[in-house]
């Protein structure tokens, strides 16, 4: 079985690093081939020493692969170079990428969407969203610290005492909790909010204050995601947020709804009350944004407030992001590999693997995931 790793087109990360390559090559029946120059951080020689071979021609690489490992999906133009029956593994955003998903099916290319890996204890070590989100939370705080014209910690000097900055985190999922931890380590005074009351204890455990807002019934989905709020709940949330955001030096928003546009939490009217020179980092910029006026992959200043909308924050720390992503990939392939048959379990039959059932979107020329089929109206 040939596992191929193409170079990412517009991403500093890579789906497989040499250490992970060595682990895959140690599995029976697995051969790894990487595109020449697959990474800016590791050389072709590094991959060869790990047991991989190197292919200079991208089209040839895609044509020989039984499994393709990528961070971002192969676009429709290149799908024709992939042989029928190959398995493509990447982030895919199947709810919003119907045309691409159906192009995979039409080409006879099986596809796994990494976003769809179940959020279970068994699947934690394969959970790409969590591993990358934790880095996004860290980078968001570092970016804010770089842009803010203040230092984060309290400092007592002969010239007087410098008070710590106030950081407000909206959303206490993986990214939000890492942002809280990072801001606290840097000496900030941190407050956080989440629609799920169950995370209050986690926020307190990191030394932050939890902002309580009575929104009525909220909770989370079976996969641990925050449920979408009603229009009335969103209005009530914004009202409570306004005061917290106005008093913060740094605000970081992390509210995403999988497969749907991100909710607008900070409106243009709210920005008018925010202190001039404050920083807002919107982690949901790529899916519509939590902040009105945010622009993807840009920094804009509105009413004296700098709004940072970098979509791929993990790519800012590409070495560690690649390390974590590659580890997730090795764990996923190891889990799916049936050594007796020399093939991968893709969620077929009565004894289908629950992880495969959850993340396989396309198989044998058809969209097979029940939730995606329903979303497409099939």
N, C-alpha and C positions, 0 to 999 in steps of 0.2 A: 504494500500500500504506500503510494507516494503522497506525502504531505508537503504541499507547496506553500511558500510564503512570499507573496509579491511585496514590492516596496509600496508604501502608502503614498498616494498622489499629493496630498496637501496636509500631512500630519507628521509631526516629528517623532511620533511613537512608532513602534513596530510590534507586530503580533507575537513574535518569538525572538528571544535573546539566546545567545550561545549556551548559557547554563541550562535553560529549558530545552534547547535543541538536544543537548547531550542526554537528557532524561527521555525524550521521545525516541531517540535513536536506539536507546537501550531496550525499548519494547520490541518484542518479537514481531517481525513482519512490517516494521515501519521504517521507511526511508524518507529523510527530510531533504528538500531542495529549496534553496532560497534564491531570490533574484539578486544578481550582483548589485552591490550598493544598497541592500535592503535597509540598512541603518546608517545614520550619521555617527553613531556612538560605538559601533562594533564593526570591525573590518570583515571582508570576505574570508580572510585567513582565520579569524576567530571562529567563524561558523564551520570552516573546514576542520579545524582542530576539534570541534565539538562533534564531528561526525557527519555533517551535512555536505551536500554537493552544491555547487553554485552554477546557476544558469544565467547567462548574459541576456538572452532574448526573452522578453516578457511573454510574448505570444506563445513561444515554445513551452515556457514554464506552465502557463495556464492550460495548455493542451495536454500535457502529460500528467497533470495532477488528478489524484483520486479524491484528495481532500485539499481544500484551499482555506488557509487561515488568514484572516484579515481583521483589521479594526473597523474600517469603514467598508461598506458594500462595494463590490465590483459593479461598475455602471453598465447600463444596457448595451453600450457600444462594444464592451469587451466580453460580454457573456457569450457571444458567438465563438470566442476562442476557447471556451471551456468545454471539455468533452461531455457528452451525454452520460448521465449516471454519476457524475462527480458530486461531491458534497461541498457546499460553500458555507463557511462558518464566519459570521461577523455580526456587528451591530447592524440592524436592518430596519428598525422602526416600521414594522409591517402595517401598523394601523394607518400610517400616513404615506406609505410608499407602495400603494397597490400596483401601480404600473410596473414598477421594478420587480415586485414579487411575482406578478403574472408573467413577466419576461423570463424569470428563472424557470417557472413552470413550463412555459412554451419551449424553452431550450432543453428541457429534460434535466435540469440541474437541481439537485436537492438543496435545501437551504435550512440552516439553523439560525434563528434570531437570538442573539445573546441577551437581549433585553427580556426575553420571555423565559429564561431559566427560572424555575420555581424558587420562591424565597423560603426554602426549607432548610433545616439543620444540615441535612445531607448535601445540599447544593451550595452551601456557604462558600466552600473553597473554589467553586466555579463561578461565583457571582461577580461578574465583570462590573455591573452597575455600581455595586457597593465599593469595590476596590478603587474604581476611578473617582467615585463621588467623594471618598474620604480625602483624596488628593486635591480635588476641586475645592473642598472646604478649607484646606490648609492654604492653598495658593490664593484664594479670595482674600484672606486676612493679610497675607504678605503683600499682595498688590495694593490693598487699602493702606497699609502702613507706609509703603513707598510713596504713595500719592498725598497722604495727609501731611499737613505742615505742623504736626505735633509729634511728640514721642508718646508711645503707648503707656509706659509705666509711670507711677508716681515717683518723683525724684525730689529729695530734700537737699537743697544747696544753700551756701551762704547768701545767695541772691534771692532766696525764697523757695517756697515749695511749689513744685509743678504737680498739678492734679492729674490723675490717670484719665485717659480718654474713655469715653462711653461708647461701647459697641453693642448694637442691637441686632440679634440674629432672628430672622423670621423663618421658621421651619427647623425642627430638631430631628431630622432624619440623619442618615449617615454623614452627609455633607455638613449639615448644621451642627451636629455634635462635634465634628472635627474642627469646625470654625470656632466653636465655643472654646474647645480645649486649647487651640492655638492662640486665640486672643487672650485667654487667661495666662498662658505661659509667657506672653509678651507683656503682661502686667496691666491689661485693660480691666475696666469695670464692665462686666458683661450681663446683659439681660436678653432673654430669649422668649419666643412665643411659638406655639404649635397648636393646631386645632385638635390634636389628640391629647387629652389630659393624661393618658398613660405614660407619656414621656417626661412628665414633670420631675419625677424622681431622678431620671438620667441627667436632666439639666442641672438639678441641685448637686448631684454627685460630682459634677465638673466645676462646681464653685460659682455657678451663674444663678441669677435670679430668674424665676419663671413668671412671666406676665400672664395673669389669669384674665380671660375674657369669657363671659357666659354666652356661648353661641347656641345653647340648646344641645340637641343630639348631633354629634359629629362622628368621632371614632375613626376606624381605619378599615381597609379592605382585608380580605383573607390573606393577601400577599404582603400586608404591612404598610401599604401606601395610605396616605391621608385621603379620606373621601372628599369628593367635590362638594363645595358649600352651595347653599341656595343663594339667590340674589339678596335676600334679607340678611342671611348670615354674613355674606361678603360685606354688605354695607355696615353692619355692626362691627365687623373685624376692622374695617378701614378706619372707623371712628376711634377705636381703641389704639390702632397703630399710629394714628396721626400724632398723638402726644409723644409716644415713644420715639418715633422717627425724628420728630422735631428736636428732641433733646439729645439725640445721639450724634457723635462725631463720625461714626462709621455705622452703616447699616448694610447687612448682607441678607439678600433674599434667596431662598432655596426652594420655593414652592413650585413643584412640577406635578402635572397630572399625566400619567403614562398614556400615550396615545391621543392626548387632547391638548388644546392650547392652554398655556399657563394662565392662571388667574391674575388679573391686574390688582395688585394690593396697594401700591403707592401711586396715587393719582397726581395729575399736574397741580391740582389745588393743594394737595398735601405738601408738595415740594416747595411751595411758596413760603411755608412756615419753617422749613428746615434751615439750620444755621448755614450761612455762607461759608464755603470752604470745606463743608462736609463731603464725605465719600459714600457712595452707594454702589455695591457690587451686586449685579443681578445674575445669578447662576442659571436663571431660566430664560435668558435672552434668546437662545436658539429656538425656543418653542413658544415664542410670542412675548415673553418678558413679564415679570412681576411689576415692573416700573414703567409708567406711561412716559413715552419718549425715548426709551432705551433703544440703541441701535446695535445690531449684532456685530461683534468684533470691532467695535469702536468705543471711544471714550467721548462722551458729550458733556457739556456744561449747561445745565438748565437752572435758571434762577440762582446762579452762583454755586450750584451743587454739581460735583463731578459724578457722572454715572458711567460705570464700567460694565460693558456687555460682552466680554470675551466668552465665546461659546465653548471653546476647548481648553478649559483651564488645566486639566491634567497634562495636556501637551506642553505646558510651560515647564513641567518637571518630567520631561520625556523619558529619562533614564529609569527612574523609579516607576513611572507609569507603565513603561514597557515591561519592566520586571514583574509587576503585579499582574498585568494582563497576560503575559506569557505563562505565569504560574497557573492562572485560571484556565488557560487553554490546555495545558498538560493534564490538569486534573479532570477536565471535561473529556478529553480524548481517552484517557486511561479508564474513566468510568464507562464510557460507551463501547470500548473495544471488547469484542468477543474473540479471545485469543484462539479458541477452538475452531471457529469458523473463519478467522482472519478477516473479519468485517466489523462494521460498527452497528450497534443496536439503534435503530432509528424509530423506535416506538411502534413497532408492528406486532400483531398477534395478541393473544389473551394475556400473556405474561409480559406485556410491554413495559419498558422501564418508564417510571413516572417523570423523570427528568427529561427524557427524550420526548415523551408525549407533550410535555409542556413547552418545549422550545423548537421542535421540528415544525417548520411552516410549510415547506414544499417537499413532496416525496413522489417519485415516479410520475412526474409530469403534472401534478395536481396540487392545489392548495389543500392541505389536510388538517391544519389546526382548527379545531371547532370554533374557537372564539374569533379567529380571523375570517373563517368562512362566513360566520354569522355577520361580522362587520361588513364584509363585502356584499352581503345579501345573496350568498350562494346557498 
